[in-house]
Amino acid sequence: MNSYPIWEDYLALSAHPDGDAAREGERRAALLAWAERPYAVLPPLKETVRWVRAHPDRSFSPLFWQRMVFPFLEPDAGDAADALLLLFEQGAEEEYREARCPAVPCRRLEEIVLSQYPGAVPVLRSRYMRWTRRLALSVRAVPHAVLYKEQPANRRQTAALSAQLYSYQLLSEQLQIDNREFIACLRILYAAWAAYLDDPGRFSGFADCLRRRRISL
């Protein structure tokens, strides 16, 4: 693997701090200067990815990703999956996503990596957390939408949520995460919504449907 001055300078500047506040401030200032310093030759993205993986004992700051990876990473490029997987492993994918203009959906970044590395655990965990947040919000969003009619409630929405819940269950099992109670509660809520939409005349509103089914939110 070739060595580049920009890498060597970063290693020298990013040595572990010794706890001295003054020296830490100097180190931070030096890293900021490094992020702006011109270099005659910059490494290709593929080589930077390999170089980072060759230094597993090192931590890499946001400045490193902003200088060495973000400007060279195009989501639709053929070599994007390897670089994006590295960002997911390092917890820097969200910063990259927001650095793009317009921002790239997290779902899109996940799909790029998983198309090449279907079992990539850091990416699957990112998807799991994103789906968990979405499904958790539905506990309030579903009854609120039905009760207050802020948006039309229809069977297509319930079918989409049920499909999402099924995919979420499969993902949970793949990651060996036991959240059966959470999934069961959501399945009960979605079934109540579907029952209400099937025959709203049976109930004096969706709140009555929840009450009859002994569902408390």
N, C-alpha and C positions, 0 to 999 in steps of 0.2 A: 504494500500500500504506500502510495506517495505521501510525503509529508509537505504541508503547506505552512508558511510563516504565520498565517492568520490563526491556524490551529495551535501552533506552539505558543504564540502570544497569549491566546486565551487560557491555555493550561497554566502558564506562568502567572497570569493575573487572577485566576480563579482559585488559587490555592486556599485551603481551608483557613478561615480567620482564626486568630489566636485569642480573640476576646477583647483585644484593645480597640476601643471605640474610634480613636483617631486613625489607627491603621485601617480599620474597616471602612471609614469614610474615604480614605485615600484609595483603597482598593475599588470602591464603588466608582469613584471619579475616573480611575484608570480604565475600568470596564466601559464606562460611558464614552471615553475617548476612543477606545478600541472599536466600539460599535460604529463610529464615524470615520475611522482612519481608512484612507484608500490603500489598497494592495494591488500590486501589479497583476497577480494571478489569484483567482478565487477557485476553490475546488468545485467540481460538479456535485450536484445534489446527491447522486448515488454514492459518491465517495465520502461525503460528509456523513451520510447515514451509516455507512460501514465503520467510519472512524468513531462515531459516538458509541456504536455497539462494541467497539474494541476497548472502550473505557467504562466498563460497568460500575466501577468504583467512584466515578465522578458524577457530580450533580451539575446540571446545566441550567443556567439562569434564563429568564425570559429574553434578556438581551441576546443571548446566543441564538435562540430560535428566530428572533426577529432579524438578525443579521445573516445567519447561515442557512436557514431553511425557508421561512415564509416567502421571501421574494422569489424563490426559485421553484416553488411548489405550485403547479397548476393541477387542479383536481382532475381534469380530463386527460392529463398526460399519461403515457404508458407506464412511467415509473412512479406514479403517485401513490400506489398502494403501499409500497415499502416505507416511504417517508411518512405517510399518514399513520401507518401502524406504529411507527416509532413515536409519533406525537401522542397517540392514545396511550402507549406504554408509559410515557413521561408525564401524562396529564396536561399536555399543552394543546390538545385539539380544540378546546373551546376558544382559546386565545387566537389560534390560527383562523378559526371560523369567523370570528368577529373582526379580524384584521382584513378579511376580504371585503371588497366593495363591488356589488352588494354581498352581504354575508351569505356563506354557503350553508344550507340547512344541515344540521347534524346528521339527519337521516341519510343524506347524500354521501357524507364522508364515511359513514358506517358501511353503506352499500359498496363503495369503492374498495374498501379493505376486504370486506367479507366475500366479495366476488372472487378474490384471489386467495384469501385465507379464511375459509368458512368457519373454522373453529377458534379464531383469534379471541382469546378470553378478555383482554382489555376492551375490545370493541363490543363484545357481547355484554359486558358489564355496563358499558356506557348506554347501550340500548336498553338494558334492563332498568337502569335508573330513570331514563327518560320515559319509558312506558309506565313505570311505577308512579311517577309524578302525574302523568296524564290520567291514569286510571283513578288515582286518589282524588283528583279534582272532580271526577265525574260523580263522586258520592254526593257532592253539593250541586254540581252543575245540572245533573239530570233532573232532580225534583224541582230545582229553581226554574229551569226552562219550561217544565210542564205546568207548574203552579202559576207562574207569573207570565207565561206565554211571551217571553222575550224573543223566542225564535220558534218556528214551527216544530212540533214534536211529531215524528213519524217513524214508521217501522224500519225504514232504511237506516236511520240513526241507531236504532236498537240493534239491528243486524250487524252494523259496522262495529259497535262496541262489543258485541258478543264475539265477533271474529277476532277483534283485538285481544280480548280476554283469553281466548283459546291459544292464540300465538304467544301471549304472555306466559301462560301456564307451561307451554312447551319450552320456552326460553328458561323459565325458572328451573324446570327439571334438568335442562342441559347444564345449567350452572350449579345444580345441586343445592338450590335455595328452597327451603321449606316455607312457603307462604300460603298454604292451603286455606287457612282461615280467612285471609284477606280475599282470596279468589272466590271462596264460597259466599262471602258477604256481597261482593259485587254481582255475582251470578243471581243472587236473590233479588237485588235491586233492579237489575236489568229485566228479570222475569216479571217483576211487578209493573214496570213501565210498559212492557209489551202487553200484559194483560189489560192494563188500563186503556191502551190505544185500541185494542181489539174490540172492547165494548165499554166505552166511557159512560154509557147510560146506566150501567150497573152501579156506578159510584156517584157520590155527590162531590166529585173532584178527586184529584190525585192524592190529596192528603187522606181522604177516606179510604182509598185503595191501599195506601201504606198502613193505615190503622187496622184495616181488616186482616191484612197479612202479618200484623204484629211486627212491622218494620219500624224501628226507631232510628232517626238520623241525628 
